[in-house]
Amino acid sequence: MNPKVFISYSQDDDIYKDWVKNFADRLIRDGIEVTLDQYDLQLGAMNATFMETGVRDNEFVIILVTKKYAEKANARKGGVGYETDLTTGEIIMKENRRKFIPIMICIEYNEAPSYLKGANALKINSLFSYEEAYEKLYAALTEQNPIKPQLGKIRKISPGTGLAELDSDIPKLPATNEIAPKENTSKGEIVRTHCNKCGRIINHKILVNYYVSGTEVLCSDFDFRYGRRDYTADYKNDYQIIECFGCNSITYRTDRYFSEVQDDDNDGTWEERFPTKNEKQKKNYKHLPPTLMKIYEEVIVAYNHDCFILCSAGVRAMIDGICTDKGITDGSLQNKIEKMREEKFINPQHENILHKLRFLGNEALHALQSPSQEEINTAVDIIEHIIESLYEILGKAEILRESK
């Protein structure tokens, strides 16, 4: 049977509400039945009844604790205060504290509400802690906690055996074990990379290179049975001067590899160049307000440096900025986009497209999910099309009217 959970949180702002919704969506996709007000509290329904049944009827209550949540809980204010009363009452009457799982979001344990202090809580303050906390939460909800090994027998220690003697038999790696650099190992080879002058990916010839590789000790520890253990990483750097086959322009390029950055989307290799890649050219808009032009320029810079999460955030900021420039400032970004359509700035098709870009930005900011290059390239193209429609064409039309 799928676990059932109720999520208790404070509606700090629209961005945080979107984050909570994304968090709930992930649990739902992973087989957890979630009760969340954004989905399950119907118009006209009683808030108090919803909270009471949520706390009472679910197997677990996940408490997302921010600073505002803690303040409301301690002061017994609003819905958070009412849920706090419900929670403390159930803990006292049923002595079922394990039902309530607190997650501290960007706050310290000592800032938690009084009734949660001392509880074993999860903590989220970065991408890595979010993933770690989610996996621990999921393991607890699905009863997949680590299994303790069977108790073994007491072993005897040989007389005279100490930590120093055990460690002395373990060969110690130097901090860095670098292989002698080699020159021109890839001279004359062809590499495909982007040329700023040609404006496309094209073949380049390696004119000269300097190759460095080695092994580096990242950290060490000591195990009583096995002695000293060194944890190492491999690296390779090929420093190159390359020439474009199309325009003969010269670029400095480094082909890098580091074993510790490998994951499902990365084999540990990446490219660095100077001048930096300028794959997407910035357009010089004449009728775009300076503030929006600044955001647009930063979006292009982020794209050309492969900073796709930052680029997604910039696209979202661009949409919000356009709404503000058109005098639409109230409500969430979703409401602003709908208002843009109601006031005839955009048509329904453009509205749907902007909502997709909003989702892309939300996933980057709240779920820390990086879009693909194809997705973010399409997003930037759409933003440029919106700029053309709302500013450049209208600006040029105004010039024509004035010239008559």
C-alpha positions as CSV (number, residue, x, y, z in Angstrom):
1,M,0.0,0.0,0.0
2,N,1.3,3.4,-0.9
3,P,2.2,5.7,2.0
4,K,-0.1,8.6,2.7
5,V,1.4,12.0,3.7
6,F,0.0,15.4,4.6
7,I,2.3,18.4,3.9
8,S,2.2,21.2,6.4
9,Y,3.9,24.5,5.3
10,S,3.6,28.2,5.4
11,Q,2.8,30.2,2.3
12,D,5.8,32.4,2.5
13,D,5.6,33.7,-1.1
14,D,4.7,32.5,-4.6
15,I,8.2,31.2,-5.4
16,Y,8.2,29.1,-2.2
17,K,4.6,27.8,-2.9
18,D,5.9,26.6,-6.4
19,W,8.8,24.9,-4.7
20,V,6.5,23.1,-2.3
21,K,4.3,22.0,-5.2
22,N,7.3,20.7,-7.1
23,F,8.4,18.8,-4.0
24,A,4.9,17.3,-3.6
25,D,4.9,16.4,-7.4
26,R,8.1,14.5,-7.0
27,L,6.8,12.5,-4.1
28,I,3.6,11.7,-6.1
29,R,5.7,10.5,-9.1
30,D,7.6,8.3,-6.6
31,G,4.4,6.6,-5.4
32,I,3.6,8.6,-2.3
33,E,-0.1,9.7,-1.9
34,V,0.2,13.4,-1.0
35,T,-2.4,15.6,0.5
36,L,-1.6,19.3,-0.4
37,D,-3.8,22.3,-0.2
38,Q,-2.8,23.4,-3.7
39,Y,-4.4,20.2,-5.0
40,D,-6.9,19.0,-2.4
41,L,-8.4,22.1,-0.7
42,Q,-11.5,22.9,-2.8
43,L,-13.1,26.3,-3.2
44,G,-15.6,26.9,-0.5
45,A,-14.3,24.0,1.7
46,M,-13.5,24.7,5.4
47,N,-9.8,25.3,6.0
48,A,-10.0,23.9,9.5
49,T,-11.7,20.7,8.4
50,F,-9.1,20.2,5.7
51,M,-6.2,20.6,8.2
52,E,-7.9,18.4,10.8
53,T,-8.4,15.5,8.4
54,G,-5.0,16.0,6.9
55,V,-3.2,15.6,10.2
56,R,-5.6,12.9,11.5
57,D,-6.1,10.6,8.6
58,N,-2.6,10.5,7.0
59,E,0.1,8.0,7.9
60,F,2.8,10.8,8.0
61,V,2.8,14.6,8.3
62,I,5.8,16.3,6.6
63,I,6.4,19.6,8.3
64,L,8.4,22.0,6.0
65,V,9.9,24.5,8.5
66,T,11.1,27.9,7.3
67,K,11.7,30.9,9.5
68,K,8.2,32.2,8.9
69,Y,6.7,28.8,9.7
70,A,8.6,28.7,13.0
71,E,7.4,32.2,13.9
72,K,3.7,31.4,13.1
73,A,3.9,28.1,14.9
74,N,5.4,29.6,18.1
75,A,2.8,32.4,18.0
76,R,0.0,30.0,17.1
77,K,-0.9,32.3,14.1
78,G,-3.1,31.4,11.1
79,G,-3.3,27.9,9.6
80,V,0.3,27.1,10.7
81,G,-0.7,27.8,14.3
82,Y,-3.9,25.7,14.1
83,E,-1.9,22.8,12.6
84,T,0.6,23.2,15.4
85,D,-2.2,22.7,17.9
86,L,-3.4,19.6,16.1
87,T,0.1,18.2,15.9
88,T,0.9,18.7,19.6
89,G,-2.5,17.3,20.6
90,E,-1.9,14.1,18.6
91,I,1.6,13.7,20.0
92,I,0.3,14.1,23.6
93,M,-2.8,11.8,23.1
94,K,-1.3,9.1,20.9
95,E,2.4,9.5,21.7
96,N,3.1,9.0,18.0
97,R,5.9,11.5,17.4
98,R,7.4,9.5,14.5
99,K,4.4,10.3,12.4
100,F,5.6,13.9,12.2
101,I,8.7,14.4,10.1
102,P,10.2,17.9,10.3
103,I,12.4,19.3,7.4
104,M,14.4,22.4,8.2
105,I,14.6,24.6,5.1
106,C,17.5,27.1,5.3
107,I,17.3,27.5,9.1
108,E,19.2,26.0,12.0
109,Y,17.8,23.3,14.3
110,N,17.7,25.8,17.2
111,E,15.4,28.0,15.2
112,A,12.7,25.3,15.0
113,P,9.3,25.7,16.7
114,S,9.4,24.8,20.4
115,Y,7.4,21.6,19.9
116,L,9.9,20.3,17.3
117,K,13.1,21.0,19.1
118,G,14.9,17.8,19.9
119,A,13.2,15.9,17.1
120,N,15.4,14.1,14.6
121,A,14.9,16.4,11.6
122,L,16.1,16.6,8.0
123,K,17.8,19.7,6.8
124,I,17.8,21.4,3.3
125,N,20.1,24.3,2.6
126,S,21.7,23.4,-0.8
127,L,21.3,21.1,-3.9
128,F,23.2,18.3,-2.3
129,S,21.4,18.5,1.1
130,Y,18.1,18.6,-0.8
131,E,18.9,15.3,-2.6
132,E,20.2,13.7,0.5
133,A,17.2,14.8,2.6
134,Y,14.8,13.6,-0.1
135,E,16.3,10.2,-0.3
136,K,16.3,9.8,3.6
137,L,12.7,11.0,3.7
138,Y,11.7,8.6,0.9
139,A,13.4,5.7,2.7
140,A,11.5,6.5,5.9
141,L,8.2,6.8,4.2
142,T,8.6,3.5,2.3
143,E,10.3,1.6,5.2
144,Q,13.5,1.2,3.3
145,N,15.8,2.4,6.1
146,P,19.4,0.9,6.2
147,I,19.5,-2.6,7.8
148,K,21.8,-2.9,10.7
149,P,24.2,-5.9,10.3
150,Q,24.0,-8.9,12.6
151,L,25.9,-8.6,15.8
152,G,29.2,-10.4,15.4
153,K,31.6,-12.0,17.9
154,I,34.1,-10.1,20.0
155,R,37.5,-10.5,18.3
156,K,40.9,-10.6,20.1
157,I,43.6,-8.1,19.4
158,S,47.1,-9.5,19.1
159,P,49.5,-8.1,21.8
160,G,51.7,-5.3,20.6
161,T,49.5,-4.4,17.6
162,G,48.8,-0.7,17.5
163,L,47.5,1.8,15.0
164,A,51.0,3.1,14.2
165,E,52.2,-0.5,13.3
166,L,49.2,-1.2,11.1
167,D,49.6,2.1,9.3
168,S,53.3,1.7,8.7
169,D,52.7,-1.3,6.3
170,I,50.4,0.8,4.1
171,P,52.1,2.5,1.1
172,K,51.5,6.2,1.2
173,L,50.8,8.1,-2.1
174,P,52.3,11.5,-2.5
175,A,49.8,14.4,-2.4
176,T,50.1,14.6,-6.2
177,N,51.5,12.0,-8.5
178,E,51.9,13.9,-11.8
179,I,53.1,12.2,-14.9
180,A,55.8,14.2,-16.8
181,P,54.1,16.7,-19.2
182,K,54.3,15.9,-22.9
183,E,54.5,18.3,-25.8
184,N,52.7,18.1,-29.1
185,T,51.1,14.7,-28.4
186,S,48.0,15.7,-30.3
187,K,49.6,18.2,-32.8
188,G,47.9,18.0,-36.2
189,E,44.8,16.3,-34.9
190,I,41.3,17.7,-35.9
191,V,38.8,18.8,-33.2
192,R,35.3,20.0,-33.8
193,T,34.4,23.1,-31.7
194,H,32.5,26.4,-32.1
195,C,34.2,29.2,-34.0
196,N,33.1,32.7,-32.9
197,K,34.0,34.2,-36.2
198,C,32.2,31.6,-38.4
199,G,29.3,31.4,-35.9
200,R,29.1,27.6,-36.0
201,I,30.7,24.3,-34.9
202,I,33.5,23.6,-37.4
203,N,36.7,21.6,-37.7
204,H,39.9,23.1,-36.1
205,K,43.5,21.9,-36.4
206,I,45.6,21.6,-33.3
207,L,48.8,23.6,-34.0
208,V,50.5,22.9,-30.7
209,N,49.6,21.3,-27.4
210,Y,50.9,20.6,-23.9
211,Y,49.5,17.5,-22.2
212,V,49.5,17.1,-18.4
213,S,47.9,14.2,-16.4
214,G,48.2,12.6,-13.0
215,T,46.6,11.3,-9.8
216,E,45.9,13.5,-6.8
217,V,45.1,12.4,-3.2
218,L,41.8,14.1,-2.2
219,C,41.7,12.8,1.3
220,S,42.8,9.9,3.6
221,D,41.3,8.0,6.5
222,F,42.4,5.2,8.8
223,D,40.5,1.9,9.4
224,F,41.6,-0.2,12.3
225,R,41.5,-3.4,10.2
226,Y,42.8,-2.1,6.9
227,G,45.0,0.7,7.9
228,R,45.5,3.9,5.9
229,R,43.3,4.5,2.9
230,D,43.8,7.2,0.3
231,Y,41.0,8.4,-1.9
232,T,42.4,9.6,-5.2
233,A,41.2,11.4,-8.4
234,D,42.6,11.3,-11.9
235,Y,43.0,14.4,-14.1
236,K,44.1,15.2,-17.6
237,N,44.6,18.6,-19.2
238,D,45.4,19.1,-22.8
239,Y,46.3,22.7,-23.5
240,Q,46.0,23.5,-27.2
241,I,46.4,26.3,-29.7
242,I,43.9,25.6,-32.5
243,E,43.2,27.1,-35.9
244,C,39.7,27.2,-37.6
245,F,39.5,25.5,-41.0
246,G,36.9,28.1,-42.1
247,C,38.4,31.5,-41.3
248,N,41.9,30.6,-39.9
249,S,41.2,32.4,-36.6
250,I,43.3,31.2,-33.6
251,T,41.8,30.1,-30.3
252,Y,43.3,28.8,-27.1
253,R,41.5,25.7,-26.0
254,T,41.8,23.3,-23.0
255,D,40.4,19.8,-23.1
256,R,39.9,18.8,-19.5
257,Y,39.1,15.6,-17.6
258,F,38.5,15.0,-13.9
259,S,37.3,11.7,-12.6
260,E,35.3,13.1,-9.7
261,V,32.8,15.1,-11.9
262,Q,31.4,12.0,-13.7
263,D,27.7,11.4,-13.5
264,D,24.8,10.3,-15.7
265,D,25.1,13.4,-17.9
266,N,28.8,13.9,-17.8
267,D,31.7,11.6,-18.6
268,G,34.1,13.9,-16.7
269,T,35.3,15.9,-19.7
270,W,34.7,19.5,-20.7
271,E,36.2,22.2,-22.8
272,E,37.5,25.7,-21.9
273,R,38.3,28.3,-24.5
274,F,39.7,31.8,-24.9
275,P,38.1,33.9,-26.3
276,T,35.1,32.3,-24.6
277,K,32.4,30.6,-26.8
278,N,30.0,33.1,-28.3
279,E,27.6,30.7,-29.8
280,K,24.5,32.8,-29.5
281,Q,24.9,36.4,-30.7
282,K,23.4,39.2,-28.6
283,K,20.9,41.3,-30.6
284,N,21.1,45.1,-30.3
285,Y,17.5,46.0,-29.6
286,K,16.8,49.7,-30.0
287,H,13.4,49.9,-28.3
288,L,13.9,47.6,-25.3
289,P,13.9,49.4,-22.0
290,P,17.5,49.5,-20.4
291,T,16.5,47.3,-17.4
292,L,15.2,44.6,-19.7
293,M,18.1,44.9,-22.1
294,K,20.5,44.3,-19.1
295,I,18.6,41.1,-18.2
296,Y,18.6,40.0,-21.8
297,E,22.4,40.5,-22.1
298,E,23.0,38.5,-19.0
299,V,20.8,35.7,-20.3
300,I,23.0,35.5,-23.5
301,V,26.2,35.5,-21.4
302,A,24.9,32.7,-19.2
303,Y,23.9,30.7,-22.3
304,N,27.3,31.1,-24.0
305,H,29.0,29.9,-20.8
306,D,26.8,26.8,-20.5
307,C,25.2,28.1,-17.3
308,F,21.8,26.8,-18.2
309,I,20.2,27.0,-14.7
310,L,21.2,30.7,-14.5
311,C,20.0,31.2,-18.1
312,S,16.6,29.7,-17.2
313,A,16.3,32.0,-14.2
314,G,17.1,34.9,-16.5
315,V,14.4,33.9,-18.9
316,R,11.9,33.8,-16.1
317,A,13.1,37.2,-14.8
318,M,12.7,38.5,-18.4
319,I,9.1,37.4,-18.5
320,D,8.4,39.0,-15.1
321,G,10.2,42.2,-16.2
322,I,8.1,42.5,-19.4
323,C,4.9,42.1,-17.4
324,T,6.1,44.9,-15.0
325,D,7.0,47.2,-17.9
326,K,3.5,46.8,-19.3
327,G,2.0,47.8,-16.0
328,I,1.1,44.3,-14.7
329,T,2.5,44.0,-11.2
330,D,-0.1,42.2,-9.1
331,G,-0.2,38.5,-8.3
332,S,2.0,35.6,-9.2
333,L,3.8,35.3,-12.5
334,Q,1.1,32.9,-13.6
335,N,-1.5,35.6,-13.0
336,K,0.6,38.2,-14.7
337,I,0.9,36.2,-17.9
338,E,-2.9,35.6,-17.9
339,K,-3.4,39.4,-17.4
340,M,-1.0,40.0,-20.4
341,R,-3.4,38.0,-22.6
342,E,-6.5,39.6,-21.1
343,E,-5.1,43.1,-22.0
344,K,-4.3,42.0,-25.5
345,F,-0.5,42.3,-25.2
346,I,-0.2,38.6,-26.2
347,N,-2.5,36.1,-27.8
348,P,-3.6,32.7,-26.2
349,Q,-0.9,30.8,-28.1
350,H,1.8,33.2,-26.7
351,E,0.3,32.8,-23.2
352,N,0.7,29.0,-23.4
353,I,4.3,29.4,-24.5
354,L,5.1,31.8,-21.7
355,H,3.7,29.4,-19.2
356,K,6.0,26.7,-20.5
357,L,9.0,29.1,-20.0
358,R,7.7,29.9,-16.5
359,F,7.7,26.1,-15.7
360,L,11.2,25.9,-17.1
361,G,12.4,28.7,-14.8
362,N,10.6,27.2,-11.8
363,E,12.3,23.8,-12.3
364,A,15.7,25.5,-12.5
365,L,15.1,27.7,-9.5
366,H,13.2,25.5,-7.1
367,A,14.0,21.9,-8.2
368,L,17.5,22.9,-9.3
369,Q,17.0,20.9,-12.6
370,S,19.1,22.1,-15.5
371,P,17.4,22.2,-18.8
372,S,19.0,20.7,-21.9
373,Q,20.9,23.0,-24.3
374,E,18.1,22.4,-26.9
375,E,15.4,23.5,-24.4
376,I,17.2,26.6,-23.2
377,N,18.1,27.6,-26.8
378,T,14.4,27.4,-27.7
379,A,13.5,29.4,-24.6
380,V,15.9,32.2,-25.6
381,D,14.6,32.2,-29.2
382,I,11.1,32.6,-27.9
383,I,12.1,35.5,-25.6
384,E,13.7,37.2,-28.6
385,H,10.5,36.7,-30.6
386,I,8.5,38.3,-27.7
387,I,10.8,41.2,-27.6
388,E,10.5,41.7,-31.4
389,S,6.7,41.6,-31.1
390,L,6.2,43.8,-28.1
391,Y,9.0,46.3,-28.5
392,E,10.9,46.4,-31.8
393,I,8.1,46.1,-34.3
394,L,5.9,48.6,-32.3
395,G,8.9,51.0,-32.0
396,K,9.6,50.9,-35.7
397,A,5.9,51.4,-36.4
398,E,6.0,54.5,-34.2
399,I,9.0,55.9,-36.1
400,L,7.1,55.4,-39.4
401,R,4.0,57.3,-38.0
402,E,6.2,60.2,-36.8
403,S,7.9,60.4,-40.2
404,K,4.6,61.1,-42.1
